[in-house]
């Protein structure tokens, strides 16, 4: 159904529009999207004729700092916070609504010397201001358009138009597939673009390096900060030779600090540090409490478990997926240290796939299982049966 990001970029460079869809649990819509540097009047005419939605011009946050286009409203009540500015026409247009005059307006946006004085307001083109972090900050068509413009090596602006069916209703996933086939267009998702960027861009900065003595041994402790959020993560590292042993450990306050026996997190953390101290390697400590749902929601999940649910059912009852963790940041941390191949200490296939999806080769898996206790036995059985963890039955 979806084409590769690379093939979509090639079509965009040729001046062709592509279809970009968002998540089915968001707007569940598809937009025609084109890059301003490469489009012509035929592209604009195709978009307004066949897509039929509102023709908008996403621009980067940086470009709008220069243009100083004002928000359309002071109190944005759009559920998705789409950042409309006051609409514009190029100053040399007559009415601004024809294909040629709309093309003139959007083309002006990608000129290096463009200023607000080049436009009249209001007009017939609707600029949308993207978040600085693109789709890694907001999962919208506005950000996708600007991100794709940057990946095309173009100016930081494009054109989007929602796809509407002949009966006037919005085109959904199956309709968009038919639209793609009818018009021989490429189609991709915003989720694909997010994965592409996470794989090819650095997501963290290295902030600090200190010596850290612990009861498990001496380690180098390296602090990282995410570029697109305030989250901070650390790596414990011991000198190693060849391919390092690596443990990905998601934060668990109750298990790591207070030694809860509801889970096996604390035991896994301590034994990973012992292994790394003895053999060399790295422990990547990630701020992904409660399989990504956060501390308070984890405690609410514990309440559900006390009512008879298992850990997966509890997540679902709270409206969360079974496991919300993502390992793009972990991969980026490793790449920052020049590491592209690891021996992974894990029982969780999702961690193996998670690293591989973001360009880290997992050479071997090192099992990391310890004897259960009476309080976490059901938890471990659920991890094995519902989350696919590679656990030996005799240790549960």
FIDO-281805 format. One record per residue (C-alpha): residue in three letters; x, y, z; residue number from 1. Coordinates in pm, 1 decimal. Example, Ala and Ser with C-alpha at 12.3 -4.5 7.8 and 13.67 -1.06 7.14 Angstrom:
<nodes>
+---------+----------+----------+----------+-----+
! residuo !        x !        y !        z ! num !
+---------+----------+----------+----------+-----+
!     ALA !   1230.0 !   -450.0 !    780.0 !   1 !
!     SER !   1367.0 !   -106.0 !    714.0 !   2 !
+---------+----------+----------+----------+-----+
</nodes>
This chain:
<nodes>
+---------+----------+----------+----------+-----+
! residuo !        x !        y !        z ! num !
+---------+----------+----------+----------+-----+
!     UNK !      0.0 !      0.0 !      0.0 !   1 !
!     UNK !    272.1 !    247.5 !     97.6 !   2 !
!     UNK !    574.2 !    342.9 !   -108.7 !   3 !
!     UNK !    919.3 !    405.3 !     38.2 !   4 !
!     UNK !   1012.4 !    748.1 !    168.8 !   5 !
!     UNK !   1301.2 !    754.6 !    -80.1 !   6 !
!     UNK !   1074.0 !    693.9 !   -380.6 !   7 !
!     UNK !    831.5 !    960.8 !   -260.6 !   8 !
!     UNK !   1115.5 !   1211.5 !   -232.1 !   9 !
!     UNK !   1219.1 !   1133.9 !   -590.6 !  10 !
!     UNK !    866.7 !   1206.8 !   -718.7 !  11 !
!     UNK !    850.0 !   1528.1 !   -516.7 !  12 !
!     UNK !   1175.7 !   1643.5 !   -677.3 !  13 !
!     UNK !   1013.6 !   1585.0 !  -1016.4 !  14 !
!     UNK !    731.9 !   1822.2 !   -923.7 !  15 !
!     UNK !    476.2 !   1545.9 !   -872.3 !  16 !
!     UNK !    235.9 !   1544.4 !   -578.7 !  17 !
!     UNK !    224.2 !   1247.4 !   -344.5 !  18 !
!     UNK !    -39.8 !   1126.9 !    -98.3 !  19 !
!     UNK !     51.4 !   1151.3 !    269.9 !  20 !
!     UNK !   -173.7 !    987.5 !    528.8 !  21 !
!     UNK !   -179.5 !   1034.8 !    901.5 !  22 !
!     UNK !   -268.8 !    781.8 !   1169.7 !  23 !
!     UNK !   -612.5 !    624.4 !   1165.2 !  24 !
!     UNK !   -658.7 !    726.9 !   1530.1 !  25 !
!     UNK !   -586.3 !   1093.6 !   1446.2 !  26 !
!     UNK !   -756.0 !   1271.7 !   1153.4 !  27 !
!     UNK !   -745.4 !    952.6 !    942.5 !  28 !
!     UNK !   -712.3 !   1167.2 !    630.0 !  29 !
!     UNK !   -488.9 !   1190.3 !    328.5 !  30 !
!     UNK !   -348.6 !   1505.5 !    172.9 !  31 !
!     UNK !   -195.6 !   1566.1 !   -163.6 !  32 !
!     UNK !    145.9 !   1714.5 !    -89.3 !  33 !
!     UNK !    395.7 !   1886.8 !   -316.1 !  34 !
!     UNK !    715.4 !   2088.5 !   -267.8 !  35 !
!     UNK !    695.4 !   2452.3 !   -372.4 !  36 !
!     UNK !   1038.5 !   2469.0 !   -537.4 !  37 !
!     UNK !    941.6 !   2199.3 !   -788.3 !  38 !
!     UNK !    570.3 !   2247.1 !   -861.5 !  39 !
!     UNK !    407.6 !   2406.8 !  -1167.3 !  40 !
!     UNK !     56.4 !   2521.7 !  -1252.4 !  41 !
!     UNK !    -49.0 !   2171.0 !  -1359.2 !  42 !
!     UNK !     29.9 !   2041.4 !  -1010.7 !  43 !
!     UNK !   -172.8 !   2316.5 !   -842.2 !  44 !
!     UNK !   -460.3 !   2262.1 !  -1085.1 !  45 !
!     UNK !   -454.3 !   1886.2 !  -1018.7 !  46 !
!     UNK !   -466.6 !   1940.9 !   -644.2 !  47 !
!     UNK !   -764.1 !   2177.2 !   -643.4 !  48 !
!     UNK !   -949.3 !   1976.1 !   -910.0 !  49 !
!     UNK !   -903.7 !   1622.4 !   -779.3 !  50 !
!     UNK !   -826.9 !   1661.4 !   -407.7 !  51 !
!     UNK !  -1078.6 !   1947.3 !   -364.2 !  52 !
!     UNK !   -978.5 !   2037.2 !     -9.1 !  53 !
!     UNK !   -835.1 !   2363.3 !    120.1 !  54 !
!     UNK !   -507.3 !   2458.2 !    -49.2 !  55 !
!     UNK !   -258.7 !   2541.5 !    224.4 !  56 !
!     UNK !    109.8 !   2630.6 !    228.9 !  57 !
!     UNK !    307.3 !   2479.4 !    517.4 !  58 !
!     UNK !    616.5 !   2681.7 !    605.6 !  59 !
!     UNK !    894.2 !   2619.3 !    853.4 !  60 !
!     UNK !    906.5 !   2780.8 !   1193.8 !  61 !
!     UNK !   1234.3 !   2942.7 !   1087.9 !  62 !
!     UNK !   1083.3 !   3093.6 !    773.0 !  63 !
!     UNK !    796.5 !   3243.3 !    968.4 !  64 !
!     UNK !   1040.0 !   3404.1 !   1211.7 !  65 !
!     UNK !   1154.6 !   3598.0 !    905.9 !  66 !
!     UNK !    809.0 !   3663.7 !    756.5 !  67 !
!     UNK !    635.7 !   3733.9 !   1087.8 !  68 !
!     UNK !    298.2 !   3609.3 !    962.9 !  69 !
!     UNK !     47.8 !   3649.0 !   1246.4 !  70 !
!     UNK !   -178.4 !   3366.4 !   1368.3 !  71 !
!     UNK !   -525.1 !   3360.2 !   1215.7 !  72 !
!     UNK !   -672.3 !   3368.7 !   1567.7 !  73 !
!     UNK !   -532.7 !   3442.6 !   1911.9 !  74 !
!     UNK !   -714.2 !   3148.0 !   2069.6 !  75 !
!     UNK !   -657.9 !   2838.4 !   1856.1 !  76 !
!     UNK !   -942.8 !   2596.2 !   1932.4 !  77 !
!     UNK !   -851.4 !   2339.9 !   1665.6 !  78 !
!     UNK !   -821.5 !   1998.8 !   1838.8 !  79 !
!     UNK !   -493.3 !   1936.1 !   1655.0 !  80 !
!     UNK !   -363.3 !   2293.9 !   1696.7 !  81 !
!     UNK !   -304.2 !   2345.8 !   1323.3 !  82 !
!     UNK !   -111.9 !   2674.7 !   1310.5 !  83 !
!     UNK !   -301.5 !   2877.4 !   1050.6 !  84 !
!     UNK !   -176.1 !   3228.1 !    987.2 !  85 !
!     UNK !   -371.8 !   3511.5 !    828.7 !  86 !
!     UNK !   -419.4 !   3414.4 !    464.2 !  87 !
!     UNK !   -212.5 !   3576.1 !    189.1 !  88 !
!     UNK !   -202.1 !   3669.1 !   -180.0 !  89 !
!     UNK !    106.0 !   3786.9 !   -364.3 !  90 !
!     UNK !     95.3 !   4165.5 !   -401.4 !  91 !
!     UNK !     96.4 !   4139.0 !   -782.5 !  92 !
!     UNK !   -211.0 !   3916.4 !   -808.3 !  93 !
!     UNK !   -550.9 !   4043.4 !   -928.0 !  94 !
!     UNK !   -799.6 !   3835.0 !   -728.8 !  95 !
!     UNK !   -550.8 !   3571.7 !   -610.5 !  96 !
!     UNK !   -782.3 !   3274.8 !   -670.5 !  97 !
!     UNK !   -682.1 !   3152.2 !  -1017.1 !  98 !
!     UNK !   -437.7 !   2864.3 !  -1053.4 !  99 !
!     UNK !   -167.3 !   3094.0 !  -1189.3 ! 100 !
!     UNK !   -212.2 !   3349.9 !   -913.1 ! 101 !
!     UNK !   -215.8 !   3089.1 !   -637.8 ! 102 !
!     UNK !    102.7 !   2946.6 !   -791.0 ! 103 !
!     UNK !    254.3 !   3297.5 !   -788.9 ! 104 !
!     UNK !    175.1 !   3332.4 !   -419.4 ! 105 !
!     UNK !    317.8 !   2998.5 !   -306.4 ! 106 !
!     UNK !    626.4 !   3036.4 !   -529.1 ! 107 !
!     UNK !    702.4 !   3367.4 !   -359.1 ! 108 !
!     UNK !    724.3 !   3189.3 !    -23.8 ! 109 !
!     UNK !   1034.1 !   2996.8 !   -129.6 ! 110 !
!     UNK !   1228.9 !   3297.9 !   -255.9 ! 111 !
!     UNK !   1536.3 !   3377.4 !    -46.1 ! 112 !
!     UNK !   1458.1 !   3748.8 !    -29.1 ! 113 !
!     UNK !   1087.8 !   3708.0 !     54.3 ! 114 !
!     UNK !    938.7 !   3947.3 !    310.7 ! 115 !
!     UNK !    592.5 !   4013.5 !    447.3 ! 116 !
!     UNK !    572.8 !   4316.9 !    217.6 ! 117 !
!     UNK !    549.1 !   4079.2 !    -81.4 ! 118 !
!     UNK !    196.3 !   3978.6 !     22.4 ! 119 !
!     UNK !   -150.0 !   4123.9 !     71.6 ! 120 !
!     UNK !   -366.2 !   4001.7 !    358.7 ! 121 !
!     UNK !   -614.9 !   3838.4 !    373.5 ! 122 !
!     UNK !   -585.0 !   3625.6 !     63.5 ! 123 !
!     UNK !   -650.3 !   3286.7 !    -91.3 ! 124 !
!     UNK !   -346.0 !   3089.7 !     26.6 ! 125 !
!     UNK !   -338.7 !   2967.0 !    386.9 ! 126 !
!     UNK !     10.9 !   2939.9 !    537.3 ! 127 !
!     UNK !     54.2 !   2684.9 !    816.9 ! 128 !
!     UNK !    353.1 !   2712.7 !   1051.6 ! 129 !
!     UNK !    528.2 !   2385.1 !   1131.4 ! 130 !
!     UNK !    674.2 !   2303.5 !   1471.5 ! 131 !
!     UNK !   1056.0 !   2336.8 !   1483.8 ! 132 !
!     UNK !   1101.4 !   1962.0 !   1541.0 ! 133 !
!     UNK !    878.3 !   1862.5 !   1250.2 ! 134 !
!     UNK !    696.3 !   1529.3 !   1276.1 ! 135 !
!     UNK !    911.1 !   1438.2 !   1576.8 ! 136 !
!     UNK !    738.7 !   1720.5 !   1764.6 ! 137 !
!     UNK !    390.7 !   1716.9 !   1605.0 ! 138 !
!     UNK !    246.3 !   1436.1 !   1395.1 ! 139 !
!     UNK !     74.8 !   1650.9 !   1132.0 ! 140 !
!     UNK !     65.4 !   1707.5 !    756.9 ! 141 !
!     UNK !    208.3 !   2056.6 !    810.4 ! 142 !
!     UNK !    523.1 !   1917.6 !    968.6 ! 143 !
!     UNK !    543.0 !   1631.1 !    718.6 ! 144 !
!     UNK !    540.8 !   1877.0 !    430.2 ! 145 !
!     UNK !    821.8 !   2091.0 !    570.8 ! 146 !
!     UNK !   1026.5 !   1783.3 !    667.1 ! 147 !
!     UNK !    993.4 !   1645.0 !    314.8 ! 148 !
!     UNK !   1091.0 !   1981.0 !    166.3 ! 149 !
!     UNK !   1409.8 !   1972.0 !    371.8 ! 150 !
!     UNK !   1479.4 !   1612.6 !    268.0 ! 151 !
!     UNK !   1440.2 !   1723.6 !    -94.8 ! 152 !
!     UNK !   1704.0 !   1992.8 !    -40.0 ! 153 !
!     UNK !   1445.0 !   2259.4 !   -116.9 ! 154 !
!     UNK !   1319.0 !   2573.7 !     52.6 ! 155 !
!     UNK !   1123.1 !   2504.8 !    368.4 ! 156 !
!     UNK !    774.5 !   2531.2 !    222.3 ! 157 !
!     UNK !    525.1 !   2322.4 !     31.5 ! 158 !
!     UNK !    159.3 !   2285.2 !    -62.7 ! 159 !
!     UNK !   -100.6 !   2047.0 !     79.7 ! 160 !
!     UNK !   -465.1 !   1982.2 !      0.7 ! 161 !
!     UNK !   -704.0 !   1737.9 !    170.6 ! 162 !
!     UNK !   -850.2 !   1465.3 !    -50.0 ! 163 !
!     UNK !  -1231.1 !   1465.7 !    -62.7 ! 164 !
!     UNK !  -1444.2 !   1202.0 !   -234.1 ! 165 !
!     UNK !  -1691.2 !   1277.7 !   -512.4 ! 166 !
!     UNK !  -1980.8 !   1260.9 !   -265.2 ! 167 !
!     UNK !  -1818.9 !   1533.1 !    -51.8 ! 168 !
!     UNK !  -1705.0 !   1311.0 !    236.4 ! 169 !
!     UNK !  -1344.9 !   1272.2 !    342.8 ! 170 !
!     UNK !  -1136.1 !   1005.6 !    172.2 ! 171 !
!     UNK !  -1021.1 !    740.5 !    421.3 ! 172 !
!     UNK !   -756.4 !    470.6 !    391.5 ! 173 !
!     UNK !   -931.0 !    245.3 !    133.3 ! 174 !
!     UNK !  -1044.9 !    547.7 !    -68.5 ! 175 !
!     UNK !   -690.0 !    681.7 !    -73.6 ! 176 !
!     UNK !   -556.5 !    354.2 !   -208.6 ! 177 !
!     UNK !   -808.1 !    378.3 !   -493.9 ! 178 !
!     UNK !   -714.6 !    744.7 !   -552.2 ! 179 !
!     UNK !   -347.4 !    644.7 !   -565.4 ! 180 !
!     UNK !   -413.5 !    374.3 !   -821.9 ! 181 !
!     UNK !   -641.5 !    590.5 !  -1035.4 ! 182 !
!     UNK !   -391.0 !    875.7 !  -1061.5 ! 183 !
!     UNK !    -71.2 !    667.3 !  -1045.9 ! 184 !
!     UNK !     67.3 !    848.5 !   -741.8 ! 185 !
!     UNK !    307.4 !    750.7 !   -466.9 ! 186 !
!     UNK !    167.9 !    724.8 !   -113.0 ! 187 !
!     UNK !    335.6 !    724.8 !    226.6 ! 188 !
!     UNK !    242.2 !    770.4 !    591.6 ! 189 !
!     UNK !    358.4 !   1024.7 !    846.5 ! 190 !
!     UNK !    464.6 !    730.6 !   1063.6 ! 191 !
!     UNK !    706.1 !    622.2 !    787.4 ! 192 !
!     UNK !    855.0 !    970.8 !    784.5 ! 193 !
!     UNK !    899.1 !    965.2 !   1161.9 ! 194 !
!     UNK !   1084.7 !    632.7 !   1144.3 ! 195 !
!     UNK !   1296.5 !    757.2 !    853.1 ! 196 !
!     UNK !   1404.2 !   1067.2 !   1043.3 ! 197 !
!     UNK !   1472.8 !    873.9 !   1362.9 ! 198 !
!     UNK !   1691.3 !    633.1 !   1168.9 ! 199 !
!     UNK !   1890.7 !    894.5 !    977.7 ! 200 !
!     UNK !   1916.9 !   1185.8 !   1221.7 ! 201 !
!     UNK !   2078.8 !   1229.6 !   1560.6 ! 202 !
!     UNK !   1812.0 !   1252.3 !   1829.0 ! 203 !
!     UNK !   2037.9 !   1328.4 !   2126.3 ! 204 !
!     UNK !   2328.2 !   1541.8 !   2235.5 ! 205 !
!     UNK !   2602.7 !   1413.8 !   2461.9 ! 206 !
!     UNK !   2607.0 !   1641.2 !   2765.6 ! 207 !
!     UNK !   2840.5 !   1498.6 !   3031.2 ! 208 !
!     UNK !   3094.2 !   1224.0 !   3106.0 ! 209 !
!     UNK !   3194.6 !   1133.6 !   3462.3 ! 210 !
!     UNK !   3351.5 !    845.8 !   3652.8 ! 211 !
!     UNK !   3087.4 !    664.0 !   3857.4 ! 212 !
!     UNK !   3191.6 !    425.5 !   4136.7 ! 213 !
!     UNK !   2914.3 !    182.5 !   4234.4 ! 214 !
!     UNK !   2886.7 !   -131.0 !   4445.3 ! 215 !
!     UNK !   2890.8 !   -321.0 !   4115.3 ! 216 !
!     UNK !   3216.8 !   -164.4 !   3996.9 ! 217 !
!     UNK !   3364.1 !    147.2 !   3835.2 ! 218 !
!     UNK !   3185.2 !    281.5 !   3525.7 ! 219 !
!     UNK !   3193.1 !    578.0 !   3292.5 ! 220 !
!     UNK !   2856.1 !    751.3 !   3322.2 ! 221 !
!     UNK !   2754.1 !    945.1 !   3009.7 ! 222 !
!     UNK !   2460.2 !   1186.8 !   3012.3 ! 223 !
!     UNK !   2246.7 !   1253.8 !   2704.8 ! 224 !
!     UNK !   1962.8 !   1493.8 !   2632.3 ! 225 !
!     UNK !   1698.6 !   1449.9 !   2364.1 ! 226 !
!     UNK !   1701.0 !   1723.2 !   2100.3 ! 227 !
!     UNK !   1322.2 !   1740.2 !   2059.5 ! 228 !
!     UNK !   1217.9 !   1705.3 !   2423.8 ! 229 !
!     UNK !   1345.6 !   1766.4 !   2776.0 ! 230 !
!     UNK !   1407.1 !   1396.6 !   2843.9 ! 231 !
!     UNK !   1747.4 !   1295.3 !   2977.5 ! 232 !
!     UNK !   1903.2 !    949.7 !   2957.9 ! 233 !
!     UNK !   2232.8 !    792.8 !   3066.8 ! 234 !
!     UNK !   2471.5 !    517.6 !   2967.0 ! 235 !
!     UNK !   2686.6 !    320.3 !   3211.2 ! 236 !
!     UNK !   2992.3 !    204.3 !   3018.5 ! 237 !
!     UNK !   3284.6 !    -26.3 !   3097.8 ! 238 !
!     UNK !   3581.3 !    -70.9 !   2863.6 ! 239 !
!     UNK !   3518.5 !   -346.8 !   2610.8 ! 240 !
!     UNK !   3686.7 !   -511.8 !   2314.7 ! 241 !
!     UNK !   3516.9 !   -593.1 !   1985.4 ! 242 !
!     UNK !   3137.8 !   -595.1 !   1974.0 ! 243 !
!     UNK !   3006.2 !   -468.8 !   2308.9 ! 244 !
!     UNK !   2744.0 !   -633.0 !   2528.4 ! 245 !
!     UNK !   2457.5 !   -386.1 !   2561.5 ! 246 !
!     UNK !   2159.4 !   -381.9 !   2793.8 ! 247 !
!     UNK !   1861.8 !   -150.9 !   2724.2 ! 248 !
!     UNK !   1690.8 !    -81.6 !   3055.9 ! 249 !
!     UNK !   1375.1 !    128.1 !   3082.0 ! 250 !
!     UNK !   1334.9 !    324.5 !   3402.9 ! 251 !
!     UNK !   1135.6 !    150.6 !   3677.9 ! 252 !
!     UNK !   1129.1 !    356.9 !   3996.6 ! 253 !
!     UNK !    946.7 !     91.8 !   4196.8 ! 254 !
!     UNK !   1175.3 !   -191.5 !   4091.3 ! 255 !
!     UNK !   1510.0 !    -15.6 !   4042.4 ! 256 !
!     UNK !   1501.7 !    207.3 !   4350.9 ! 257 !
!     UNK !   1247.1 !     57.9 !   4593.2 ! 258 !
!     UNK !   1314.1 !   -309.3 !   4503.4 ! 259 !
!     UNK !    953.4 !   -396.5 !   4423.3 ! 260 !
!     UNK !    891.3 !   -766.9 !   4370.3 ! 261 !
!     UNK !    593.3 !   -704.4 !   4139.0 ! 262 !
!     UNK !    835.8 !   -705.2 !   3843.6 ! 263 !
!     UNK !   1186.3 !   -830.1 !   3763.9 ! 264 !
!     UNK !   1326.4 !   -488.1 !   3668.4 ! 265 !
!     UNK !   1550.4 !   -431.2 !   3969.8 ! 266 !
!     UNK !   1701.0 !   -778.9 !   3949.9 ! 267 !
!     UNK !   1763.5 !   -736.0 !   3578.8 ! 268 !
!     UNK !   1927.5 !   -395.5 !   3631.0 ! 269 !
!     UNK !   2164.2 !   -516.3 !   3901.8 ! 270 !
!     UNK !   2265.7 !   -829.7 !   3715.1 ! 271 !
!     UNK !   2320.7 !   -632.5 !   3395.8 ! 272 !
!     UNK !   2563.5 !   -403.3 !   3578.7 ! 273 !
!     UNK !   2743.2 !   -706.7 !   3721.4 ! 274 !
!     UNK !   2769.6 !   -860.8 !   3372.5 ! 275 !
!     UNK !   2899.1 !   -538.4 !   3218.6 ! 276 !
!     UNK !   3148.2 !   -485.6 !   3499.2 ! 277 !
!     UNK !   3285.2 !   -836.0 !   3441.1 ! 278 !
!     UNK !   3279.5 !   -844.1 !   3062.2 ! 279 !
!     UNK !   3271.6 !   -481.0 !   2949.5 ! 280 !
!     UNK !   2991.8 !   -311.5 !   2757.9 ! 281 !
!     UNK !   2714.0 !    -60.1 !   2809.3 ! 282 !
!     UNK !   2388.3 !    -22.7 !   3000.1 ! 283 !
!     UNK !   2153.7 !    225.5 !   2830.4 ! 284 !
!     UNK !   1914.4 !    363.5 !   3092.9 ! 285 !
!     UNK !   1603.2 !    508.0 !   2927.4 ! 286 !
!     UNK !   1336.2 !    733.2 !   3077.5 ! 287 !
!     UNK !   1046.0 !    511.7 !   2966.3 ! 288 !
!     UNK !    875.2 !    437.4 !   3297.2 ! 289 !
!     UNK !    597.6 !    178.1 !   3296.5 ! 290 !
!     UNK !    663.8 !     51.2 !   2941.8 ! 291 !
!     UNK !    616.3 !    408.7 !   2827.2 ! 292 !
!     UNK !    296.3 !    506.0 !   3011.9 ! 293 !
!     UNK !    463.4 !    690.9 !   3300.2 ! 294 !
!     UNK !    484.4 !    637.8 !   3674.9 ! 295 !
!     UNK !    131.6 !    738.5 !   3781.6 ! 296 !
!     UNK !    -31.0 !    541.9 !   3501.1 ! 297 !
!     UNK !    182.2 !    243.0 !   3599.4 ! 298 !
!     UNK !     47.1 !    269.0 !   3953.4 ! 299 !
!     UNK !   -306.5 !    291.0 !   3812.2 ! 300 !
!     UNK !   -227.5 !    -24.3 !   3612.8 ! 301 !
!     UNK !   -120.5 !   -190.0 !   3939.2 ! 302 !
!     UNK !   -466.4 !   -105.0 !   4076.8 ! 303 !
!     UNK !   -621.6 !   -288.6 !   3781.4 ! 304 !
!     UNK !   -390.0 !   -584.6 !   3841.1 ! 305 !
!     UNK !   -504.8 !   -599.0 !   4204.1 ! 306 !
!     UNK !   -860.7 !   -627.8 !   4066.1 ! 307 !
!     UNK !   -765.0 !   -938.2 !   3869.1 ! 308 !
!     UNK !   -624.4 !   -812.7 !   3539.1 ! 309 !
!     UNK !   -282.2 !   -900.5 !   3401.8 ! 310 !
!     UNK !    -27.4 !   -634.2 !   3304.2 ! 311 !
!     UNK !   -138.5 !   -623.7 !   2939.7 ! 312 !
!     UNK !   -510.3 !   -609.8 !   3022.8 ! 313 !
!     UNK !   -440.9 !   -329.7 !   3271.7 ! 314 !
!     UNK !   -270.9 !   -118.9 !   3004.9 ! 315 !
!     UNK !   -560.8 !   -172.3 !   2766.4 ! 316 !
!     UNK !   -815.7 !    -85.0 !   3035.6 ! 317 !
!     UNK !   -638.0 !    249.2 !   3079.1 ! 318 !
!     UNK !   -646.9 !    313.9 !   2703.3 ! 319 !
!     UNK !   -281.7 !    230.6 !   2630.2 ! 320 !
!     UNK !   -116.8 !    -20.6 !   2402.6 ! 321 !
!     UNK !     62.9 !   -315.8 !   2560.2 ! 322 !
!     UNK !    405.6 !   -154.4 !   2520.4 ! 323 !
!     UNK !    461.5 !    207.6 !   2415.2 ! 324 !
!     UNK !    839.7 !    204.3 !   2434.4 ! 325 !
!     UNK !   1048.0 !    314.8 !   2138.7 ! 326 !
!     UNK !   1419.0 !    245.9 !   2093.9 ! 327 !
!     UNK !   1510.5 !    517.5 !   1843.9 ! 328 !
!     UNK !   1674.1 !    727.6 !   2116.8 ! 329 !
!     UNK !   1870.0 !    427.0 !   2242.8 ! 330 !
!     UNK !   1998.4 !    364.3 !   1889.4 ! 331 !
!     UNK !   2093.2 !    730.4 !   1853.7 ! 332 !
!     UNK !   2282.4 !    723.1 !   2185.2 ! 333 !
!     UNK !   2480.9 !    420.8 !   2068.7 ! 334 !
!     UNK !   2554.5 !    578.5 !   1729.7 ! 335 !
!     UNK !   2676.7 !    894.0 !   1904.3 ! 336 !
!     UNK !   2942.2 !    673.0 !   2067.4 ! 337 !
!     UNK !   3030.7 !    515.3 !   1732.2 ! 338 !
!     UNK !   2855.0 !    186.7 !   1807.9 ! 339 !
!     UNK !   2664.3 !     22.0 !   1521.8 ! 340 !
!     UNK !   2679.5 !   -346.2 !   1621.7 ! 341 !
!     UNK !   2594.3 !   -500.9 !   1960.1 ! 342 !
!     UNK !   2543.4 !   -821.9 !   2150.5 ! 343 !
!     UNK !   2211.3 !   -747.3 !   2317.1 ! 344 !
!     UNK !   2136.5 !   -855.9 !   2673.7 ! 345 !
!     UNK !   1762.2 !   -917.3 !   2656.0 ! 346 !
!     UNK !   1469.4 !  -1157.0 !   2662.6 ! 347 !
!     UNK !   1253.6 !   -914.9 !   2462.6 ! 348 !
!     UNK !   1236.2 !   -954.0 !   2082.4 ! 349 !
!     UNK !   1089.1 !   -602.5 !   2054.8 ! 350 !
!     UNK !   1419.7 !   -458.5 !   2172.8 ! 351 !
!     UNK !   1607.3 !   -656.0 !   1909.0 ! 352 !
!     UNK !   1372.5 !   -537.3 !   1634.7 ! 353 !
!     UNK !   1363.9 !   -188.6 !   1781.3 ! 354 !
!     UNK !   1739.5 !   -144.9 !   1747.2 ! 355 !
!     UNK !   1751.2 !   -307.7 !   1405.7 ! 356 !
!     UNK !   1476.4 !    -77.3 !   1276.4 ! 357 !
!     UNK !   1697.1 !    220.3 !   1360.1 ! 358 !
!     UNK !   2019.1 !     94.1 !   1207.9 ! 359 !
!     UNK !   2188.0 !    -98.0 !   1490.8 ! 360 !
!     UNK !   2295.0 !   -452.9 !   1405.2 ! 361 !
!     UNK !   2219.3 !   -706.0 !   1678.5 ! 362 !
!     UNK !   2482.8 !   -974.1 !   1633.1 ! 363 !
!     UNK !   2375.3 !  -1206.8 !   1915.9 ! 364 !
!     UNK !   2123.1 !  -1218.3 !   2200.0 ! 365 !
!     UNK !   2244.5 !  -1277.7 !   2555.4 ! 366 !
!     UNK !   1958.3 !  -1424.0 !   2767.8 ! 367 !
!     UNK !   1883.9 !  -1231.4 !   3086.9 ! 368 !
!     UNK !   1636.7 !  -1431.2 !   3299.0 ! 369 !
!     UNK !   1627.6 !  -1488.2 !   3674.2 ! 370 !
!     UNK !   1415.8 !  -1701.8 !   3902.3 ! 371 !
!     UNK !   1069.2 !  -1559.2 !   3966.0 ! 372 !
!     UNK !    921.7 !  -1491.3 !   4308.4 ! 373 !
!     UNK !    566.3 !  -1540.8 !   4431.6 ! 374 !
!     UNK !    479.6 !  -1177.1 !   4356.7 ! 375 !
!     UNK !    596.7 !  -1156.7 !   3994.5 ! 376 !
!     UNK !    523.8 !  -1506.0 !   3863.3 ! 377 !
!     UNK !    198.6 !  -1407.6 !   3688.0 ! 378 !
!     UNK !    366.1 !  -1094.9 !   3551.6 ! 379 !
!     UNK !    643.3 !  -1304.2 !   3393.7 ! 380 !
!     UNK !    394.2 !  -1556.0 !   3255.7 ! 381 !
!     UNK !    209.8 !  -1268.4 !   3086.7 ! 382 !
!     UNK !    535.0 !  -1131.8 !   2943.9 ! 383 !
!     UNK !    600.1 !  -1474.9 !   2793.3 ! 384 !
!     UNK !    248.5 !  -1549.7 !   2666.8 ! 385 !
!     UNK !    126.7 !  -1206.1 !   2556.2 ! 386 !
!     UNK !    439.4 !   -996.8 !   2496.7 ! 387 !
!     UNK !    650.7 !  -1271.2 !   2341.1 ! 388 !
!     UNK !    941.5 !  -1255.0 !   2583.1 ! 389 !
!     UNK !   1187.4 !  -1540.8 !   2543.9 ! 390 !
!     UNK !   1160.0 !  -1688.5 !   2892.4 ! 391 !
!     UNK !   1235.9 !  -2040.7 !   3012.0 ! 392 !
!     UNK !    931.0 !  -2194.7 !   3178.2 ! 393 !
!     UNK !   1130.7 !  -2363.0 !   3454.0 ! 394 !
!     UNK !   1249.0 !  -2024.4 !   3585.7 ! 395 !
!     UNK !    898.9 !  -1877.7 !   3604.5 ! 396 !
+---------+----------+----------+----------+-----+
</nodes>
